[in-house]
């Protein structure tokens, strides 16, 4: 990284302000400003479609596919930034307008996906020219035409109108569900400081009693996670658990049921048995039946290990406390306590070695070496003063920009995600992307001490970021960055997680924030051993989320009771006792973005671990696999099918063995 003091020399002349919906001449974005900006993008998209439709005679890549792709680029630009501002804008009016604009962009996207004239034009592309075109271009055309058919473009006019209305309603319900999560944080009150026993010293120092002598905690991640992991008080953990898992109940219950009904009707109009079959039709997995077969493999692979883990932890807990409650609010706590004894590893002990600023530097330095790039802090402004802007260089070539919005604030989305900002197209626009996270820190008196799981999350999200930037130089906007099959998109993020386990890499940035002491190799090894314990239990949790998302979209919604289904699946897959009042489904945000396809995380974990096994453990960042991975996977964006990228990098399809070994791995 090269910050040249505090920030690098400004390169504002290289940035096109029209590409950024948060830019305002007055310096303060208004709802009207953003609406006008989106309108300009939609007008540009419409102009491209008019241009395409006006062509007479032979359909070529230049007069048909090019204007179609220009429309895709404009809709992507507007949709991406509507999503970002809906998640991060401090002004409620701007957030509300961004949500309205997201709805408007989605309507335009639906109209394009059901535009029979555009479909006919793309279907009529000159076959000789197409046969001579690049492989990515042929892949783009093939995938685009499949997408049109899956949208229902070949249905009669009345059905297309009904599909458009249903898609509009689905978008509105999805936005409502997500907004409720974003703004649905809760507070809990602690009457006695004794209930805070076990929490880290830096956590306690930031929480002082109010005038009534009570302590106030929120369900935001930097407060919820330490309570669930470290608080000795089961009563406090249970209150936090229920507050966190009911923060969008009851409002999201009916929203979800309505959304499931709309999705079910869309699937049936398109002649699919269920939404789950429709949602997998253009994915690597192919069908809901294939997903269930994969989940059966995961269930068998994890069952014995999970039973063994629970037996060890539950026996330990009962020896420590015969009255211990082994419920969903106790899982993280008792795993932490067991690891302290069995592996001589206290996860609180490493938090001082992971202050936010150092972790950021470490993640960036790791990515620079792995991908052969350089990050320079830019003088450009983002949507908030807390946002830092970075430019990505490959030698002297500017490859793109990214935005880091990394700490909680009022009105901001509560989760951790990577988001496209500007869709990159070779020769037309540089790719830009953002991380929207909620890590500790962000205030002058808070070093932002992170748990090691937070550091893994940072690596994970940065994998998405590099995919967007380095994969954002394709010929077509529709192939740029994240534009892979949805069930390949978590491979780059989960692959980068594995780098966190390397001792030399960790020691390059894991230093005590007060003394500068480097985290010892012995502690890192203990952390790795402790981290390996619990993987089977983690997989059972993934199975729970995955099966729930699949079942909700694979069955008749009229027969679905989300409470009963959630509890039944939980009790079938988890040994920790269910807690009455748990309504986690109402804040399960992945039901919006992934719908039935939450299996992506587990499926891509299998691929990612096989990818990581190709790296030289003695030279992770400089081995041949690093350059091949960038070239054959990351830089491709969506230019090749996910299955082909797996074969290009591995020389074969993924093997389950690397995952099976990881799942049962134990460090002696």
Buried (B, 14 or more C-beta within 10 A) or exposed (E): BEEEEEBBEEBEEEBEEEBBBBBBEEEEBBBEBBBEBBEBBBEBBBBBBEBBBEBEEEBBBEBBBBBBBBBBBBBBBBBBBBBBBBBBBBBEEBBBBBBBBBBBBBBBBBBBBBBBEBBBBBBEBBEEBBEEBEEBBEBBBEBBBEBBBBBBBBBEEEBBEBBBEBBBBBBBBBBBBBBBBBBBBBEBEBEEBEBBEBBBEBBBEEBEEEEEEEBBBBBBBBBBBBBBBBBBBBEBBBBBBBBBBBBBBEBBBEBBBBBBBBBBBBBEBBEBEBBBBBBBBBBBBEBBBBBBEBBEBBBEBBBEBBBEBBEEBBEBBEEEEEEBBBBBBBBBBBBBBBBBEBBEBBBBBBBBBBBBEBBBBBBBBBBBBBBBBBBBBBEBBBBBEBBBBBBBBBEEEBBBBBBBBBBBEEBBBBBBBBBBBBBBBBEEBBBBBBBBBBBBBBEEEBBBBBBBEBBBBBBBBBBBBBBBBBBBBBBBBBBBBBBBBBBBBBBBBBBBBBBBBBBEBBBBBBBBBEEEEBBEEEBBBBBBBBBBBBBBBBBBBBBBBBBBBBBBBBBEBEEBEBBEBBBBBBEEBBBBBBBEEBBBBBBBBBBBEBBBBBBBBBBBBBBBBBBBBBBEEEEBBBBEBBEBBBEBBBBBBBBBBBEBBBBBBBEEEBBBEBBBEBBBBEEE
